[in-house]
Amino acid sequence: RIETQPFDISALAAIQPGQRERRRALLARLTGTLNAMNIRIVELNQSLTLTYDAAAQALELQDLDIDIRDLGRFQANARIADVATSPFADPAEAASSIRQGKLVNSRLTFENYGVVEAGFDAQAKKLNTKGDVLRNQVSATLPFLVAVLQNPRFQKELVAALQAFLPDPQSLVVTLAPEAGVALSEVERQLRSDPRKLLSLLGVSIQNKTSAPAKEAESLPN
């Protein structure tokens, strides 16, 4: 349970001096953003299941679930192959062990509980307009905004998903399905050099999801 006003940053005392100011600045920006969205309390629940298959040398990330009341929910699953040793055997070496693995697939889901509307409303207020008007304006300019990605296939898919999502923001699903496992070290390298290449390398796709309409009750026989 995190209260945004006042924001307690006393825990930062243990952070090294070089990091402390950056953390303070980040927390200040976060607090300002939440206050602008008229959000005073953030309640967060999270869970995660990790399973290591020694025979297959694979790590399964199952049911990562971060649920923030009145804001949104993030869920993820992933499979990482070629993890030679269990990350649970030596926690100190866990990161190194996982980094040697290859991402086989992943699925990420975002469910909107109101953070999208609140964010646009806060920004619209600064621009002296309304949130839904701003969402429509952003939707119309999406083809130009995403051109920087230089990936026509994904750009078309992203624009279609976001233009369907913004008027009625419910859920977005991102899948990663590379043709072959991609070494996590290579993912890190591309993140540092040209993140846009990861769209093709990881086989990234995105879809807008809406709640299925409730089926009408069937008439019972007399």
C-alpha positions in Angstrom: 0.0 0.0 0.0 1.7 3.2 -1.2 0.4 6.7 -0.4 1.4 9.3 -2.9 1.0 12.3 -0.7 3.2 12.5 1.3 5.7 10.1 -0.4 8.0 8.4 2.1 11.5 8.1 0.6 13.4 7.4 3.9 14.3 3.9 2.7 16.6 5.5 0.2 19.1 6.2 3.0 20.6 2.8 2.3 21.2 3.5 -1.4 24.7 4.5 -2.5 25.1 8.3 -2.8 25.5 8.1 -6.6 22.1 6.4 -6.9 20.2 8.2 -4.2 19.6 11.4 -6.2 18.4 9.5 -9.3 16.0 7.5 -7.2 14.7 10.7 -5.5 14.2 12.3 -8.8 12.4 9.2 -10.2 10.1 9.0 -7.1 9.4 12.7 -7.4 8.3 12.3 -11.0 6.2 9.2 -10.2 4.5 11.1 -7.3 3.8 14.0 -9.6 2.4 11.8 -12.3 0.1 9.9 -9.9 -1.1 13.1 -8.3 -1.9 14.6 -11.7 -4.0 11.5 -12.4 -5.8 12.1 -9.1 -4.5 8.9 -7.7 -3.7 9.0 -4.0 -3.3 5.4 -3.0 -1.8 2.6 -5.0 -2.6 -1.0 -3.9 -0.4 -3.6 -5.5 -0.7 -7.4 -5.4 1.9 -9.5 -7.2 2.7 -13.2 -7.6 5.1 -15.3 -9.6 5.8 -19.0 -10.2 9.3 -20.1 -11.5 9.8 -23.8 -12.4 13.1 -25.3 -13.5 13.1 -28.5 -15.5 16.5 -30.1 -15.0 16.0 -32.8 -17.7 15.1 -30.2 -20.4 17.4 -27.5 -18.9 14.5 -25.0 -19.2 13.2 -22.3 -16.9 9.4 -21.6 -17.0 8.2 -18.2 -15.8 4.5 -18.9 -15.0 1.8 -16.6 -13.9 3.7 -13.4 -13.2 0.8 -11.3 -12.1 1.0 -7.6 -11.0 -2.4 -6.3 -10.1 -2.8 -2.6 -9.2 -6.3 -1.8 -8.1 -8.1 0.9 -10.1 -5.1 1.1 -12.5 -4.3 -2.1 -14.3 -3.0 -5.6 -14.4 0.1 -7.0 -16.0 0.5 -10.8 -16.6 3.4 -12.6 -18.2 4.6 -16.1 -19.0 7.9 -17.1 -20.6 10.0 -20.2 -21.4 13.8 -19.9 -21.3 15.8 -22.9 -22.7 19.5 -23.9 -22.4 19.7 -22.9 -18.7 22.4 -25.4 -17.7 22.1 -25.1 -13.9 19.1 -24.5 -11.7 18.9 -20.8 -10.7 17.7 -22.0 -7.3 20.8 -24.0 -6.6 23.0 -20.9 -6.0 21.0 -17.6 -5.8 24.2 -15.6 -6.1 24.7 -17.2 -9.6 21.1 -17.2 -10.7 21.3 -14.1 -12.9 24.4 -15.4 -14.6 22.8 -18.8 -15.2 19.6 -17.4 -16.7 21.6 -15.0 -18.9 23.2 -18.0 -20.7 19.7 -19.2 -21.7 17.6 -18.6 -24.8 14.1 -17.1 -24.9 11.8 -19.6 -26.6 8.5 -17.8 -26.3 6.6 -15.3 -24.1 3.2 -13.8 -23.7 2.5 -10.5 -22.0 -1.0 -9.2 -21.2 -2.0 -5.7 -20.0 -5.6 -5.2 -18.6 -6.7 -1.6 -18.2 -8.6 -0.8 -15.0 -8.6 2.9 -15.5 -4.9 4.1 -15.8 -5.3 4.8 -19.5 -8.2 7.1 -19.1 -6.7 8.8 -16.0 -3.4 9.3 -17.9 -5.0 10.9 -20.9 -7.3 13.0 -18.7 -4.4 14.4 -16.8 -2.5 15.3 -20.0 -5.6 16.7 -21.6 -6.1 19.0 -18.6 -2.7 20.5 -19.3 -3.7 21.1 -22.9 -7.1 22.5 -22.0 -9.0 19.7 -23.8 -10.8 16.5 -22.9 -9.2 13.0 -22.4 -11.4 11.3 -25.1 -10.6 14.1 -27.6 -6.9 13.7 -26.9 -7.2 9.9 -27.3 -8.8 10.4 -30.7 -6.1 12.8 -31.8 -3.3 10.4 -30.7 -5.1 7.6 -32.5 -5.2 9.6 -35.7 -1.5 10.3 -35.6 -0.3 6.8 -34.7 0.9 5.9 -38.2 3.3 8.8 -38.1 4.3 8.2 -34.5 5.3 4.6 -35.0 7.3 5.2 -38.2 10.5 5.5 -36.1 10.3 1.7 -35.6 11.2 1.1 -39.2 9.3 -2.2 -39.2 6.3 -2.0 -41.6 4.8 -5.4 -40.5 4.8 -4.5 -36.8 3.9 -0.9 -37.3 0.7 -1.9 -39.2 -0.1 -4.4 -36.4 0.6 -1.9 -33.6 -1.4 0.9 -35.2 -4.4 -1.5 -35.7 -4.2 -2.7 -32.1 -3.9 0.8 -30.5 -6.5 2.4 -32.7 -8.9 -0.4 -31.6 -7.7 -0.1 -27.9 -7.8 3.7 -27.3 -11.5 4.3 -27.8 -12.4 1.5 -25.4 -9.2 0.5 -23.5 -9.6 -3.0 -22.2 -6.7 -5.3 -22.9 -3.5 -5.6 -25.0 -1.7 -8.9 -25.6 1.9 -9.0 -26.8 3.4 -12.3 -27.9 7.1 -13.2 -28.5 7.6 -16.1 -30.8 11.0 -16.2 -32.4 11.7 -18.7 -35.1 14.5 -20.1 -32.9 15.5 -19.5 -29.3 17.3 -16.2 -28.9 20.1 -15.9 -26.4 19.3 -13.5 -23.6 22.8 -12.1 -24.0 21.9 -11.2 -27.6 18.7 -9.5 -26.4 20.8 -7.4 -24.0 23.2 -6.5 -26.8 20.4 -5.4 -29.1 18.8 -3.3 -26.3 22.1 -1.4 -26.0 22.6 -1.0 -29.8 19.3 -0.9 -31.7 16.2 -2.1 -29.8 14.1 -1.9 -33.0 15.8 -5.1 -34.3 14.3 -7.0 -31.4 10.8 -6.7 -33.1 11.9 -9.1 -35.8 14.4 -11.1 -33.8 11.9 -12.0 -31.2 8.9 -12.3 -33.5 6.9 -9.6 -31.6 3.2 -9.2 -32.3 0.5 -7.3 -30.5 -3.3 -7.6 -30.4 -6.2 -5.6 -28.9 -8.5 -7.8 -26.8 -12.0 -6.9 -25.8 -14.4 -8.7 -23.4 -16.5 -11.3 -25.2 -20.1 -10.2 -25.2 -22.3 -12.2 -22.9 -24.3 -14.9 -24.6 -28.0 -14.6 -24.5 -29.7 -17.2 -22.3 -31.1 -20.0 -24.3 -34.8 -20.6 -23.9 -35.5 -23.6 -21.7 -37.9 -26.3 -23.1 -41.3 -26.2 -21.7 
